[in-house]
Amino acid sequence: MDRDALLDVLRQAAPGAALEAAPSVDLQTTVYVDRDHLPAVASALRDRPELRFALLAEVTAADFHPREPRFEVIYLLVSIEHRMRVRLKVRLQGEDARVATVSNLWPAAGWLEREVWDLFGIVFDGHPDLRRLLMPEDWEGFPLRKDYPVQIRQDVQSTEPLQVTEQEFRANLQRDRMARK
Amino acid sequence: MAEIKTEVMTVNMGPQHPSTHGVLRLVLELDGETILSAAPTIGYLHTGIEKTAEQKKWQQVIPLVERMDYLSAQSNSMAFCMSAETLLGIEVPERVRNIRVLIAELQRINSHLVWLGTHGMEVGAVSVMLYCFRERELLLNINELLAGFRMFPSYMRIGGLREDLPRGFHEAVGAFLDRFGPKLDEYEALLTENEIYRERTRGVGRISREDALAFGLVGPIARAAGVNYDVRKAFPYLGYDTYEFDVPTREAGDAYSRYQVRVAEMRESLKLCRQALERIPPRGAWAIDDPRITPPPKDRVYTEMEALIQHFLVYSQGFTVPAGEAYVPVEGPRGEHGFSIVSDGTNRPWRVKARAPSLLACQALERMIVGGLIADVIAVIGSIDVVMGDVDR
């Protein structure tokens, strides 16, 4: 299926979506979609019998700071059945970097979206568990943003050793002994 | 008799645990020996390779991406080079393509050997580990011969290879291939029909075909669950469509079928290596003939002014890559991986994103172990063959 046929199917499946094909040099057909129609287009890509993009290979993002719209969220999809690959992209403004999750369609997106949130600070609305994945939980800032310095030192609470006073230590010992009796 | 009090226990497995293949932490909730819930926690090895790569010139990224996944180093750098070559719009010579196939398949055997050895050891078959590492040593020797470096040879370059094959390369690889076939039978003799091993792995860590697809699993894990997807067949690259090989699949989706798939894959890789080795003439082109990308040979640098200038330019400024985006999928030892790169038209990448099959395997780990026994966790972690460097990057 070529690019125009794919766009026709998607336009039919998600009326009103601002779909825009972009030139691409690799195997992936590149399609931009507007943020509001991402869920409709994504579920069409997964479920339409002529598409069947059952495998979500990747969710990632790129920061084009200081250009606006600043972020692009990139989804790489594979249709094993029809041997097709698609790169679905969503442009996001820096001020309002949020997009609907696709983890309800592809559970694989769970950690992939968490990683994008962790490193770019893009919010995935409706994600069941949007916590940091790679960085410590109390880290400040989003390291892969272009306005984040390459070298920075931050003291992270969660890696500091736990300090116990002598009284607490003795109380713990006592409790331990009682429990064993 | 007094009532026995029971309670649900929370156990931290890892991050420092010999069977977690690096630093993977599992927070397990146990009812006796049964696992009620599992929460994998990752990030302990995060080194910010993707951020660092944005600061490097294109060729300088290669050693970085090799260190992400120490078991598929050459496969990683090859995938990165192929993505960059796609953006540059260049085609490497036929001989380089065949050498890359050979190196990628040797890397797959290497990775599967380490996997088989460590996995075997973890479920109690220590001798398998000794045998596997014996053959892996030969592969590391080949790497050393090739590039002077055993684990991370950095032999791939955008536009081809770093230099020509060393003298004696064909003989060394040929000798390994002759030796390896019978050794593979020996490993199988140790495990395939081994009742203890089968008891430990059959029906353990099962994942269905639908779940495998939904969780984005690829490679041997997915093929063991009946997903017939291999990038080499589905989206051929490097001329894999001209090679003769099969893609082994199984239906059960458990740890034992993953073992079967990987062993069968090593046999297929052996076939591919033989075919590739035959196609590689001992001498010939090892990189594209493009003065912007490939540095001139040393004898010309020492004798010609132009070559010296060109050498200086290539190493000090690098080359620019046209603006755009590329992702070339490659079938690595752990399944489809590749680098989604964005260029802004300068001599440094704007964004480098590695697709990490291990990350998705870790995510699906919960599906495979909940409801099972705690003793099986080790067999399952072993069977999904995660490399934590690849998970955390």
Interface residues (C-beta under 8 A of the other chain):
Chain A: P23 S24 V25 D26 L27 Q28 T30 A54 L55 L56 A57 E58 T60 A62 D63 I74 L76 V78 I80 R83 R85 R87 W106 P107 A108 G110 W111 L112 E115 L119 R132 L133 L134 M135 P136 P143 L144 V150
Chain B: I42 G43 H46 G48 E50 K51 T52 Q55 S83 T86 L87 G89 L213 A214 F215 G216 V218 V227 N228 Y229 A234 F235 G324 E325 A326 Y327 V328 P329 E336 S340 V342 W350 R351 K353 R355 L359 L360 C362 Q363 D392 R393
